[in-house]
């Protein structure tokens, strides 16, 4: 981990320099790091390991769009995990029913649905699309906007959302 002992600003500058150097020289190098941001910013191809085994390999876009396992989903960013069941092309998660064409079978099966924080929309008024009532338990400003901690009785627990700061003021 060549950048591990450096402060955040210097690490970021070195990552940008290394990315430009690779683009100019077209060389191959291997960078081993536990810093996801570092890997995602520098690499063309990423290999994610779990307990000494390769869990997934590909471009950042491939890994984000098609994570190979629940481990990868959780690894690439914070997620909410909704537990429920799937049956006949629908996912039933608490009081929420969503289309789930990946499971067209008639027999019911337990399921987990992983939803990234930024994929959750928050509105004051219930919309026509699939939604759950929730109460805001905590508002935390972040560098990327506002993180909301929500409580939903229909889900039987807490969930998190990341929204732009201007959405929070509305």
N, C-alpha and C positions, 0 to 999 in steps of 0.2 A: 504494500500500500504506500506508494511513493509520496503521496500528498498528505498522508495521515497526520503528520506533526505540524502542519502549517495552519495558519489562521484561515478563516472562511474566505476572506476577500482574496488572499494570495492563491488559495486553492482554485477559486473560480477563474482567476486570471490565467493560471497555468493550464486549466482544462481547456479554456478557449484557445490558448496558444498551441496546445498539443493537437486539438482538432484541426486548426488551420495548417499546422505542419503536416499532418497526415494527408490533408486535402491537396497540399502542394507537392509533396514528395511521393505520394502513393506507396507508402511503405506499410508493412504489416507489423503490428506489435500486439503484445498481450499485456493487459493491465488487470491486475487482481485487486479488487477492492470490496469492502463491505458497504461503501457509500453508493446508494442507488442513484442519486442525482449525478454523481461523478460518472458512473457507468453509462447512464442514459445520455449524458451530454457528449461524451467522448467517442463512444463505440458505434460502429456500423452494425456489428453483430454482437449479441449478448448471450452469454451462457449463464444460466441461473442454476446453482447447485443447492441441493438440500441433503444434508447428512452424507456428504461425499459422493453423491450421485447427481448426474445431470438431470434436472427436472424439465428444463425447456431451453431451446436454443433458437435464435432468430433475430430479426431486426426489432427495434423497440416497438414499431407499429404492429408487427405480427404478434408480439407478446401481449401488447395491450388489447388488440382486437380479438385475439383467439388464445386466451390463457389455457394452458394444457391441464391445469389442476386447480383445486381450491387453494393449495399452497401458493401458486403463482398469483392468483387473484389477490390474496391477502398480502403477498410480498410487494406487489407493484403499487400499493397504496391502501389507505384505510378504506374499509368496506363495512357496510351493514349486512348482516346475515339474517335473512328472513326464513323461518322454518315453517313448513306447511306440507301440502300434499299436491301431487299432480294426478290428473285423470282426464282422459278423453280430450287432450289438447288444451287443458286449462290448469293453471296453477292457483291453488287456494291458499292464501297466506293471511291468517286471521280473518278480518272482515273484507279482505281484498281478493278479487278474482281477476286474473290476467290471462290473456292468450298465451299458450305454451305449446306451439305446434311441434316442438321437438319430442313431445311425449303424447302421441295420438292414441295410446292404448287405453282400453276400458278399465283395466284393473288399476286400483288406487295405489300410489307409491309415495313414500315419504320423500320430501325434497328440501333442499336448501337453495335459496336464491341469493346471490351476491350482488349488491348494488353499491357502486362507488358514491362517495359523499356528494360529488358534484353532479351526479345524475338525478338527484332528488330536487324537485321543484317545491317551493313553499309559497302558499298563497293564503290570504286572509279569508277568501270566499271559496267554498267548495266548487270545483269545476266539473264539467261533464265527463272528463276523462277519469280513469281509475285514480282514486285518491283515498287517503285515510285521514280522519281527524286526529290531530295531535296538539299537544300543549308545549310551548317553548319553555324549557326548564332553565336553560343557560344560553347566553350569547357571548361568544369569545371572538374579539377582533383578531385577525391573522394577517400575514403579509399578502395573502391571496383573496382577501375579502372578509367574510364573517362565517364562523363555524357555529352552528346551532346544535344544541343538545335538545332533542325532542322526546316527549313521552306519548306513546299511543296506547290507549287501553285496548283497542282492537287487536294490536299486535302483542299485547301483554308485556310491553317493555320499552326500552329506550332505543333511539336511533340517532344518527348524526347526519347533518347536511352541511355542505359548504356552498355558500351563495355569494354573489358579488355584493360589495358594501352598499351600492346604490339600491339594490333590491331590498335590503334590510330597512332602509329609511322610508320606503314606500308603504 
